[in-house]
């Protein structure tokens, strides 16, 4: 039976092994990792998908903020990584993890959601767009079209220019 568990119930080494398998050991050089650096995943929005005790996939969410040029700071939640064991990718597990997290985010998120991802996939299935993110910047290289966001739990998206960073 497939079930969702809080990510905190999973051995951290097993999560790291899954992330290495899904994204490669060079994953730490990505801009997304700079945003998560020094932070702790949001427990209420980070989950594992398991079956018979075996880890199938994980989703993590992180506290970040949009810092406007005028000094305003808007809390955001960065979604990702969404990782699924390579041998079972394309089986709907990532989609199930996203749907489960979004359901929790509608109750628990303390800011709108943002992510770096495929707009065709995350837009089509989960309502993420680049509409509000055109003037946002990140601490490293990224494709503008892949910087996505979505309002959630009553939290609006900042549209002004600003830098996204850890909070």
N, C-alpha and C positions, 0 to 999 in steps of 0.2 A: 504494500500500500504506500503510495506517495503522500508525503506530508510536509507541511511547512513548519519549521522550528525557528525560534529566535537564533540569530547567528551566534549569540553569546553561548549557546548550548553546544557549539561545535568547537573542537580542538583547533586553536589558531594555526597549528602546523598543517592541518588538513586543508584549511582554507587557503593558505599560502601555496600548498602543493597544487591545488585546483587552479589557482590564478596563474601559476607558472605554466601549467599544462594548457590552459586556455589562451594565454596572451604571450607566453615566452618570458624567459628570465630578463630580457631587456626592457620589460614593462615599466621599470622605475624611472626611465628617462623621459617618459611621456609628460606632457603638460598637465594632464589630469592628476598625476601623482604630486606635482608641485602644489596643487590646490588642496590636497589632502594631507600634505606634510605636517607632521606634528599634531594632527587632530585625532579624534576618536570617532569611529562610526556611530551614528545615531541608533541606539539599540532598538527603539520602537519602530524603526523603518528598515532594519537590516535583517535579512532572513536567509535561511538555508532550505534547500529542497532535498529531502532524503527519501530513500526507499530501502526498506529492510536494513537500516543502519548504514547504508552506503550514501555518501555525499554525491548528489547529482549536480547541484548548482548553488550559486549564492548571488545575492544582491546586497550591496552596501549603499548607504546614504550618509553624507557628510555635511557638517555645518560649515557654510561659507557665507560670504557677504559681498554685496555690491557696494563699493565705496565711490560715491559721486565726487565730481570735481569741487562741488560746494561743501563737501565735508559730511554729507548725509551718508548713513550706513543702513542698508536694507538687508536683513537676514534672508538667506536663501538656503536651500537644501540641494546639494549636488548628488545626483543619482549616478551610481556606478562605482566600481565595475559591476556589470552583470556577467557572471561567468557560468558556463555550463561545460561539463566534461566533454572533451572533444569527440569521443566516440558516440555521444548521443545528441550532439548539436543538430539543430533543425528538426527537433522532435516536439517543439512547443514548450519546452521547459523554461527557456528565457522569457517567453511571453507570459507564462504562468507566474513566474517570479515578479515580473513587472506589474501584472494585474493585482497580485497580492499586496505588493508595496503601495501601489496607488490607492487601494482600498484603505490601507492603514494611514496613508498620507492625508486623506480626506478628513481624518479624525485627529491625527497627531502632529502633522507638519507645522513647524513654527515659522515657515516662510514658503514662498513659491519654489517650485522645482526648477533646476537647470541641469544640463548635461552636455557632454560632447558626444555626439552620436550621429548615426545615419538618419537624415531627415525623412527620407522616404519610408523607412521602417517605423521610427518613433513617432513621426507625424501621423502616418496612416492608422497605426494601431493604438496610439496612446495620447494623441493630441498635442504633442510637442511641436513647436514651431520656432523659427528664427525671427519672427515678426518684431519682438521687443529687444532683441540682442544685438542689433546692428552697430550700436555705439559702445558695446561692452568690449573690454579688453581682458586678456589673460596673461599670466606671467610666463609666457613661453609661446612657441609656435602653435597655431591652430588654423583650421579652415573656418572662415566666418560662417559659411552655410551649415556647418556642423555644430555651432554653438546654439543650443536649443533651450527653450524654457516653456513652462506651463504654470498657470495660476492654479492654486489648490488651497483648500481649507480656508477660503476667504482672503487669502494673501495675494495681492496684486503684484504684477511684475514691474520693476523699475524700467523705464525706457530711456532715461538720460544716459549720457556717456559716463562710464565708470570702470573701475578695475575690480575684477572678481578675485577674491583671495580668501584664505582661511579666516575663521572667526573663533 
